[in-house]
Amino acid sequence: MGENALSVANRFVDLAKERGENITQLGLMERVYIAHGFSLAIYDESLLDSRFDRVEAWKYGPVIPSVYHSFKHWKDQPITERAVIMKWENNKPVYEYPTVRSPHAESIIEMVYERYHGMSDGEMVDLTHREGTPWYWYYKEGENVEIKDTVTKAFYRKIVDSTMGRTGYGG
C-alpha cells in the first residue's frame, strides 16, 4: 500500500479540520490504530510502514510511537496542523507532509472517521481497552509491548464479519 502512520494521522487531522471538528492526540492515536486494523481485515494491507511504524500497547491504548512523537506537543489540545517530515534531496533538507495515496487507505480512513468522529477520547480508550481487544491481550504495565498485526487483523476481521449486512462498523 505504501502508506505510513503519519500519512494516515495527517488525513484524520485534515478530515477534522474540513468538518470543523476537533481531534486530539489521544483520539488521533486510537483512530489511526483502528483504521490500521480495518485495513488489515478488509484489504489484507497494512497502513503502517514496517521501517518506521509499529503498534505498542501503552497505558491509554494502542500507540504508534511515530505518531505519538509527532503530535505529543499538542497534549490534550485540538490538533490544527499536520505532521511534517524532513528528507534530503541534493544535500539539502526538504520538508513535506506525509499524504495518503491509496484509494483503499482513503476509504478506510473515511469510514473510521465517520464511525468514530462523535466519540470522546475517553470513549475511544474504553473501546480499545475492552476485554478481548489486542490491547487487552498485550498490555503489561510499565512496558511497551508490540501488538502483532496478526492479532489486530483477526480482531478486526471478527468485527467486519459480524457487521456485514448492517450499516456501519462496530468496534
N, C-alpha and C positions, 0 to 999 in steps of 0.2 A: 504494500500500500504506500509506503514511503512517507507516512505521517510520523509525527513525534508528539510527545506530550505537550510541548509548548505551542505547537500549531493548533492542537485541539483546545487548549486553555484559551488561546487568543480568540478562537472562534466563539467560545462561550462568552468572553468579555464583549466581543462585537455584538453578539445577539442581545445581550442585556442592554447595551448602550442603544442599539437600534430600537428597542422596545421601551426605552425609558425606565428600565428596571435596574435594581441594584444586584450585584453579585459580589460576595466577599471571598476572601481567600479560602476559608473552610468550605463554603458551599461550592466554590470552583473546584477544589480538590476532589470532593465527593462526586461531582458531575463528570469530571474527566475520567475518573475510575469507572463509573457506571457506563459511560459511553464506550470505554475500552472493553468492558465485559460484554455489552451487547454486540459490539463489532466482532469479537471472538465467537460469540454464539451464533450470530446470523450469517456473517460472511467468512468466518474462519480466518479473519485477518486482524492483526494487532494494530492498535492506534499508536503504539509506542515504538520507539527506535531502540532496539536492544543495545546499541552502542552507548546510549546516554540514559535511558529510562528503565526503571524497574519499579515495581509496586511493593511497598513495605507496609506492614501492619504497625501503625503508631497508635498512641492513646486515643486520638479522636477519629480514627478511621484509616482506611487505605490511603497511603500517601505516595506520591511520585516525587522523590526529592528534587528533581529538576524544576518541577512546577512550584513546589514549596519555596525553594530558594529564590526563584524568580519573582514571586509575589508576596513573600513574607513581610516586606516593608509596609504593605497595606494593613497588616494586622486585621482588626475586625471592621475596618472601614470599607466602603464600596470601592471596588477597583474601577478606575476610569481610564487606564492606559494598558495597552498590550505589552507583553514581554518582548524584548529585543535581544538579538544575539549579534556577536561580532565575528566576522570571518576575515581572513586575509586574502587579498587579491592584489597581485603585482606589488607585494611587500607593503601594502597599505591596508589599514583596517577599514572594513566595510560593515555597516550596521544594517540589519534587516529584521523585519518582523516575520517570525515563522508563520506560514499560512497553510491552511488545509487545501490540498489539491485534488483529492479523490472524491468523486461523487458518492461513493459508499460511505466514506467518513462524514461527509457533509450531511447525508440523510440520517445517519446515526446521531450525530450531534444535535441536529434539529429535533429529532424525535425525543431525545433525552431532555433537551431544553423545554420542549412543550410539556412533557410529562411531569417534570420536577421543578419548573420555574417558580411555582407558588409555594414551595416548601421552604421553611426556615432552615437555618444551619443546624439547629438542634434536631429538627425532624429528619434532616439528611443523615446526621450522625446516628440517630436511632435506627434509621433504615439500614445502614451498613453494619450496625452492631448487633442486629438480630441474631438469635441462635440459629446456627446452620450457615451463616454467611461465610465467605472466605476469610474475612477479618476475624470472625469469631474463632475459627479453627487455627489461625496463625498467630494471633496477638499474644505476646508474652511481655508483661510489664518490664520496662527498662531496656527492652531490646527492639531493634528494628528488623523484624524477621520478614524475609521476602515472601510475598504471596505469589505462588506459582500460577502462571496463565492457565494451566490445565484445570486447576480448581476453579478459577474465575470463570472460565469458559463453561464448565459443567454446571455451575450455579446459575449462570445467566441463560444457558440452554434450557434448563428446567422452567425458568420464568417464561421464556419465549414459547415453549411447548404448552405451558398451562394457559397462556393467554391467546393463543391462536384462535381466531374467530371472534374475539372480543375487541372492543375499542381500546386502544392504548396498551401500555405495558405495565405490568406490576413491578414491584420492587421489594 
